[in-house]
Amino acid sequence: MPELAQWAVTSLHLAMDGTLWIGTENSLIVKHEPKTGAFVLIPLTPLLELDAEFGNEVQCMHQDSNQTLWIGTEEYGAIRYEQ
């Protein structure tokens, strides 16, 4: 995935279903789907709407028992991402 090379990877999370989630420094997460091998760029809209120049990097990710992905950011707290 050439696009990923332009962003610093700040966190990784392997989900229960084998999906790899990649957090970046620029309000983006990348989803790697193991069945297809596809990479999908997902902008974190709440952070983009803040138009924040700093503090928008993904610090950590966690999937709860309901398979909701929680994304921790540098300055703006947690974001719930439901697929």
C-alpha positions in Angstrom: 0.0 0.0 0.0 2.0 3.0 -1.2 -0.2 5.6 0.5 0.7 4.2 3.9 4.3 5.1 3.4 3.6 8.8 3.7 2.2 8.6 7.3 3.9 7.5 10.5 2.4 4.4 11.9 1.6 5.1 15.6 -0.4 1.9 16.7 -1.4 -1.5 15.6 -4.3 -3.7 16.7 -5.2 -7.2 15.6 -8.9 -7.7 15.9 -10.7 -10.9 16.9 -11.6 -11.7 13.2 -8.0 -11.3 12.0 -8.4 -7.8 10.7 -5.3 -5.6 11.2 -6.0 -2.0 12.2 -3.2 0.5 11.7 -3.3 3.9 13.4 -1.5 6.9 11.9 -0.4 10.3 12.9 -2.8 12.1 10.6 -6.4 11.3 11.7 -6.5 8.1 9.7 -6.8 4.4 10.4 -6.1 1.7 7.9 -8.0 -1.5 7.9 -6.3 -4.6 6.4 -8.9 -7.2 5.5 -7.3 -10.7 5.7 -9.8 -12.5 3.4 -9.2 -10.1 0.5 -5.8 -8.7 1.3 -7.3 -5.2 0.7 -6.2 -2.1 2.6 -8.9 0.5 3.3 -8.1 4.1 4.4 -10.7 5.3 7.0 -10.5 9.0 7.9 -11.5 9.7 11.5 -14.1 12.3 10.7 -14.5 13.7 14.2 -10.9 14.7 14.3 -10.9 16.0 10.8 -13.9 18.3 11.6 -11.8 19.8 14.4 -9.3 20.8 11.8 -6.6 20.2 14.4 -3.0 20.5 13.2 -1.7 18.7 16.3 -3.0 16.1 18.7 -4.9 14.1 16.2 -2.6 11.0 16.1 -4.0 7.6 17.0 -2.2 6.5 20.1 -3.9 3.1 20.8 -6.8 0.9 19.7 -8.9 -1.7 21.6 -11.8 -3.9 20.6 -14.4 -4.7 23.2 -16.5 -7.8 23.6 -19.2 -6.3 21.3 -16.5 -5.9 18.6 -16.6 -2.1 18.8 -13.2 -0.6 18.1 -12.1 2.1 20.5 -9.5 4.5 19.2 -7.5 6.6 21.6 -6.1 9.8 20.3 -3.3 12.1 21.5 -5.3 15.1 22.6 -9.0 14.4 21.8 -9.8 11.3 23.9 -11.5 8.1 22.7 -13.5 7.6 19.5 -15.9 4.7 19.1 -15.8 3.1 15.7 -18.5 0.6 14.8 -18.2 -1.3 11.6 
